[in-house]
Amino acid sequence: MKKLLIILALAAAAFASGYICGQAQTKVKVANKKAEVIKNAAHKKALIHSEPNASRDELLELMRNGEL
């Protein structure tokens, strides 16, 4: 009976430690994804700011040609 209790206690401890380690790794992955999203957004914002503004005439010409 004591052996069974010891085996169950060890199994429960192994399960709990595995769960805690997995949960910590998941938090790290989520943090990395958030950092990547912020970097991508900053890159897209920089691309938009680097392009010159189109004038009204240019926009009208693109609209008439069906490109806008």
DSSP file (Angstrom, degrees, kcal/mol; ACC not computed):
  #  RESIDUE AA STRUCTURE BP1 BP2  ACC     N-H-->O    O-->H-N    N-H-->O    O-->H-N    TCO  KAPPA ALPHA  PHI   PSI    X-CA   Y-CA   Z-CA
    1    1 A M     >        0   0    0      0, 0.0     4,-1.9     0, 0.0     5,-0.2   0.000 360.0 360.0 360.0 -40.6    0.0    0.0    0.0
    2    2 A K  H  >  +     0   0    0      1,-0.2     4,-2.3     2,-0.2     5,-0.2   0.876 360.0  54.0 -66.0 -36.0    2.8    2.4    0.9
    3    3 A K  H  > S+     0   0    0      1,-0.2     4,-2.5     2,-0.2    -1,-0.2   0.902 107.2  51.0 -64.4 -40.3    4.5    1.7   -2.5
    4    4 A L  H  > S+     0   0    0      1,-0.2     4,-2.4     2,-0.2    -1,-0.2   0.906 110.4  48.6 -63.4 -42.8    1.4    2.6   -4.3
    5    5 A L  H  X S+     0   0    0     -4,-1.9     4,-2.3     2,-0.2    -1,-0.2   0.889 111.8  49.5 -64.8 -39.7    1.1    5.9   -2.4
    6    6 A I  H  X S+     0   0    0     -4,-2.3     4,-2.4     2,-0.2    -2,-0.2   0.914 111.5  48.7 -65.7 -42.5    4.7    6.7   -3.1
    7    7 A I  H  X S+     0   0    0     -4,-2.5     4,-2.3     2,-0.2    -2,-0.2   0.913 112.7  47.9 -64.2 -42.9    4.3    5.9   -6.8
    8    8 A L  H  X S+     0   0    0     -4,-2.4     4,-2.4     2,-0.2    -2,-0.2   0.891 111.4  50.4 -64.4 -39.9    1.2    8.1   -7.0
    9    9 A A  H  X S+     0   0    0     -4,-2.3     4,-2.2     2,-0.2    -2,-0.2   0.907 111.9  47.6 -65.4 -41.3    2.9   10.9   -5.2
   10   10 A L  H  X S+     0   0    0     -4,-2.4     4,-2.4     2,-0.2    -2,-0.2   0.893 112.0  50.0 -66.6 -39.6    5.9   10.8   -7.6
   11   11 A A  H  X S+     0   0    0     -4,-2.3     4,-2.5     2,-0.2    -2,-0.2   0.911 111.3  48.5 -65.3 -42.0    3.6   10.7  -10.6
   12   12 A A  H  X S+     0   0    0     -4,-2.4     4,-2.5     2,-0.2    -2,-0.2   0.897 111.8  49.5 -64.6 -40.5    1.7   13.7   -9.3
   13   13 A A  H  X S+     0   0    0     -4,-2.2     4,-2.5     2,-0.2    -2,-0.2   0.899 111.5  48.9 -65.8 -40.1    4.9   15.6   -8.6
   14   14 A A  H  X S+     0   0    0     -4,-2.4     4,-2.2     2,-0.2    -2,-0.2   0.915 112.5  48.1 -65.4 -42.6    6.2   14.8  -12.1
   15   15 A F  H  X S+     0   0    0     -4,-2.5     4,-2.2     2,-0.2    -2,-0.2   0.926 112.9  48.0 -63.0 -44.8    2.9   15.9  -13.7
   16   16 A A  H  X S+     0   0    0     -4,-2.5     4,-2.3     2,-0.2    -2,-0.2   0.909 112.4  48.0 -64.8 -42.9    2.9   19.2  -11.7
   17   17 A S  H  X S+     0   0    0     -4,-2.5     4,-2.3     1,-0.2    -1,-0.2   0.900 112.1  49.8 -67.5 -38.2    6.5   20.0  -12.5
   18   18 A G  H  X S+     0   0    0     -4,-2.2     4,-2.2    -5,-0.2    -1,-0.2   0.891 110.7  50.3 -63.9 -39.6    5.9   19.3  -16.2
   19   19 A Y  H  X S+     0   0    0     -4,-2.2     4,-2.1     2,-0.2    -2,-0.2   0.919 111.1  48.2 -64.6 -44.1    2.8   21.5  -16.2
   20   20 A I  H  X S+     0   0    0     -4,-2.3     4,-1.9     2,-0.2    -2,-0.2   0.908 112.2  48.6 -65.3 -42.9    4.7   24.4  -14.5
   21   21 A C  H  X S+     0   0    0     -4,-2.3     4,-2.0     1,-0.2    -1,-0.2   0.911 112.1  49.3 -63.9 -42.4    7.6   24.2  -17.0
   22   22 A G  H  X S+     0   0    0     -4,-2.2     4,-1.8     1,-0.2    -1,-0.2   0.873 109.3  52.0 -64.0 -37.8    5.2   24.1  -20.0
   23   23 A Q  H  X S+     0   0    0     -4,-2.1     4,-1.7     2,-0.2    -1,-0.2   0.888 108.7  50.5 -66.9 -39.3    3.4   27.1  -18.7
   24   24 A A  H  X S+     0   0    0     -4,-1.9     4,-1.6     1,-0.2    -2,-0.2   0.898 109.8  50.2 -66.1 -40.3    6.6   29.1  -18.3
   25   25 A Q  H  X S+     0   0    0     -4,-2.0     4,-2.1     1,-0.2    -1,-0.2   0.862 107.3  54.8 -66.7 -35.2    7.7   28.3  -21.8
   26   26 A T  H  X S+     0   0    0     -4,-1.8     4,-2.2     1,-0.2    -1,-0.2   0.902 105.8  51.8 -64.6 -40.9    4.3   29.4  -23.2
   27   27 A K  H  X S+     0   0    0     -4,-1.7     4,-2.1     1,-0.2    -1,-0.2   0.879 108.8  51.1 -63.2 -37.8    4.7   32.8  -21.5
   28   28 A V  H  X S+     0   0    0     -4,-1.6     4,-2.2     2,-0.2    -1,-0.2   0.909 109.7  49.8 -65.8 -42.1    8.1   33.2  -23.1
   29   29 A K  H  X S+     0   0    0     -4,-2.1     4,-2.3     2,-0.2    -2,-0.2   0.904 110.7  49.7 -63.6 -41.3    6.7   32.4  -26.6
   30   30 A V  H  X S+     0   0    0     -4,-2.2     4,-2.1     1,-0.2    -1,-0.2   0.908 110.6  50.0 -64.6 -41.4    3.8   34.9  -26.1
   31   31 A A  H  X S+     0   0    0     -4,-2.1     4,-1.9     1,-0.2    -1,-0.2   0.894 110.4  50.3 -64.0 -39.7    6.3   37.6  -25.1
   32   32 A N  H  X S+     0   0    0     -4,-2.2     4,-2.1     1,-0.2    -2,-0.2   0.903 109.7  50.4 -65.2 -41.0    8.5   36.9  -28.1
   33   33 A K  H  X S+     0   0    0     -4,-2.3     4,-2.3     1,-0.2    -2,-0.2   0.894 109.0  51.4 -64.6 -39.5    5.5   37.1  -30.5
   34   34 A K  H  X S+     0   0    0     -4,-2.1     4,-2.1     1,-0.2    -1,-0.2   0.901 109.5  50.3 -64.0 -40.2    4.4   40.4  -29.0
   35   35 A A  H  X S+     0   0    0     -4,-1.9     4,-2.2     1,-0.2    -1,-0.2   0.894 110.2  50.2 -64.5 -39.3    7.9   41.8  -29.5
   36   36 A E  H  X S+     0   0    0     -4,-2.1     4,-2.6     2,-0.2    -2,-0.2   0.898 109.0  51.4 -65.2 -40.6    7.9   40.6  -33.1
   37   37 A V  H  X S+     0   0    0     -4,-2.3     4,-2.4     2,-0.2    -2,-0.2   0.906 110.2  49.2 -63.1 -41.5    4.5   42.3  -33.7
   38   38 A I  H  X S+     0   0    0     -4,-2.1     4,-2.2     2,-0.2    -1,-0.2   0.909 111.6  49.1 -64.8 -41.7    5.9   45.6  -32.3
   39   39 A K  H  X S+     0   0    0     -4,-2.2     4,-2.1     2,-0.2    -2,-0.2   0.919 111.9  48.6 -63.8 -43.1    9.0   45.4  -34.5
   40   40 A N  H  X S+     0   0    0     -4,-2.6     4,-2.5     1,-0.2    -2,-0.2   0.902 111.0  50.0 -63.6 -40.9    6.8   44.7  -37.6
   41   41 A A  H  X S+     0   0    0     -4,-2.4     4,-2.3     1,-0.2    -1,-0.2   0.904 110.6  49.6 -65.2 -40.4    4.5   47.6  -36.8
   42   42 A A  H  X S+     0   0    0     -4,-2.2     4,-2.1     2,-0.2    -1,-0.2   0.885 110.9  50.4 -65.7 -37.5    7.5   49.9  -36.4
   43   43 A H  H  X S+     0   0    0     -4,-2.1     4,-2.1     2,-0.2    -2,-0.2   0.924 111.5  47.0 -66.1 -45.1    9.0   48.7  -39.7
   44   44 A K  H  X S+     0   0    0     -4,-2.5     4,-2.2     1,-0.2    -2,-0.2   0.894 111.4  52.0 -63.7 -39.5    5.7   49.3  -41.6
   45   45 A K  H  X S+     0   0    0     -4,-2.3     4,-2.3     1,-0.2    -1,-0.2   0.905 108.7  50.5 -63.4 -41.0    5.3   52.7  -40.0
   46   46 A A  H  X S+     0   0    0     -4,-2.1     4,-1.6     1,-0.2    -1,-0.2   0.884 109.1  51.9 -64.6 -38.2    8.8   53.7  -41.1
   47   47 A L  H  X S+     0   0    0     -4,-2.1     4,-1.0     2,-0.2    -2,-0.2   0.912 110.0  48.5 -64.2 -41.7    8.1   52.5  -44.6
   48   48 A I  H >< S+     0   0    0     -4,-2.2     3,-0.5     1,-0.2    -2,-0.2   0.912 112.7  47.9 -64.4 -42.2    4.9   54.7  -44.7
   49   49 A H  H 3< S+     0   0    0     -4,-2.3    -1,-0.2     1,-0.2    -2,-0.2   0.778 106.6  58.0 -70.9 -25.3    6.8   57.7  -43.4
   50   50 A S  H 3< S+     0   0    0     -4,-1.6    -1,-0.2    -5,-0.2    -2,-0.2   0.739  89.3  86.3 -78.2 -21.5    9.7   57.3  -45.9
   51   51 A E  S << S-     0   0    0     -4,-1.0     2,-0.1    -3,-0.5     3,-0.1  -0.581  84.7-116.3 -80.2 139.6    7.4   57.5  -48.9
   52   52 A P        -     0   0    0      0, 0.0     2,-0.2     0, 0.0    -1,-0.1  -0.376  33.4-101.6 -72.2 154.6    6.6   61.0  -50.3
   53   53 A N        -     0   0    0     -4,-0.1     2,-0.3     1,-0.1    -4,-0.0  -0.537  34.7-123.8 -75.2 139.1    3.1   62.3  -50.2
   54   54 A A        -     0   0    0     -2,-0.2    -1,-0.1     1,-0.1     2,-0.1  -0.602  23.9-123.5 -82.8 143.7    1.2   62.1  -53.5
   55   55 A S     >  -     0   0    0     -2,-0.3     4,-2.2     1,-0.1     5,-0.2  -0.314  25.8-105.5 -79.8 169.7   -0.2   65.4  -54.8
   56   56 A R  H  > S+     0   0    0      1,-0.2     4,-2.5     2,-0.2     5,-0.2   0.905 120.4  51.5 -63.1 -42.2   -3.9   65.8  -55.6
   57   57 A D  H  > S+     0   0    0      1,-0.2     4,-2.3     2,-0.2    -1,-0.2   0.901 109.4  49.8 -63.7 -40.9   -3.2   65.6  -59.4
   58   58 A E  H  > S+     0   0    0      2,-0.2     4,-2.4     1,-0.2    -1,-0.2   0.918 111.5  48.8 -63.6 -42.6   -1.2   62.4  -59.1
   59   59 A L  H  X S+     0   0    0     -4,-2.2     4,-2.3     1,-0.2    -2,-0.2   0.898 111.2  49.6 -64.6 -40.5   -4.0   60.8  -57.0
   60   60 A L  H  X S+     0   0    0     -4,-2.5     4,-2.4     2,-0.2    -1,-0.2   0.896 110.8  50.3 -65.3 -39.0   -6.7   61.9  -59.5
   61   61 A E  H  X S+     0   0    0     -4,-2.3     4,-1.8     2,-0.2    -2,-0.2   0.917 111.4  47.8 -65.7 -42.7   -4.6   60.5  -62.4
   62   62 A L  H  X>S+     0   0    0     -4,-2.4     5,-2.4     1,-0.2     6,-1.1   0.893 111.9  50.8 -63.3 -38.9   -4.1   57.1  -60.6
   63   63 A M  H ><5S+     0   0    0     -4,-2.3     3,-0.8     1,-0.2    -2,-0.2   0.905 109.8  49.3 -66.6 -40.7   -7.9   57.0  -59.8
   64   64 A R  H 3<5S+     0   0    0     -4,-2.4    -1,-0.2     1,-0.2    -2,-0.2   0.839 110.4  50.9 -66.8 -32.6   -8.8   57.7  -63.5
   65   65 A N  H 3<5S-     0   0    0     -4,-1.8    -1,-0.2    -5,-0.2    -2,-0.2   0.560 114.4-118.5 -81.0  -7.8   -6.4   55.0  -64.6
   66   66 A G  T <<5S+     0   0    0     -3,-0.8    -3,-0.2    -4,-0.6    -2,-0.1   0.698  84.2 114.6  80.1  19.3   -8.0   52.5  -62.2
   67   67 A E      <       0   0    0     -5,-2.4    -4,-0.2    -6,-0.2    -5,-0.1   0.614 360.0 360.0 -95.1 -14.6   -4.7   52.0  -60.2
   68   68 A L              0   0    0     -6,-1.1    -5,-0.2    -9,-0.1    -1,-0.2   0.426 360.0 360.0-100.4 360.0   -5.9   53.5  -57.0
